[in-house]
Amino acid sequence: MMSCPTTGASKEQQQQERSLVDIPKFHVEIRNGLKMYILDSHCFSKDDDLGLHILFPDDQQSWSFRDNFWGRTLFHCRLEWERGFKEFDAFFVDEVFFDEYCSNFRCIWIAKQDGIYMLNKAGQEVFYHRWKLLRLP
């Protein structure tokens, strides 16, 4: 009788396990750059609701995660302050988005009075979204 040595996981299983370990950890940050105003931030993905965060001037909200196996993680945010709001995708899988804005897997958004900015790889603030104005009573 001939015995075959057992090697544990198949090559395919080992490759899948290795690829899961290789998925980078992303960090998303929302900063309140409104000088004298409170910013409400509500961010969520299909699987995670981060809840409502109230950010005072110069406060920030941040979270970290690994992209899903298929590379389709999406985080959506609604930012609102006294004069306006904006709903947008704060994290989405896109090569240009990563190359231009998410340096070292960090995506940083900054809310200012004239709109929402992102830090690019050079550390410069780049205008990205315009506020939708709230109607005053």
Secondary structure by P-SEA (a helix, b strand, c coil): cbbbbbccccaaaaaaaaaaaabbbbbbbbbcccccbbbbbbbbcccccccbbbbccccccccccccccccbbbbbbbbbccccccccccccccaaaaaccccccbbbbbbcccbbbbbccccbbbbcccccccccc
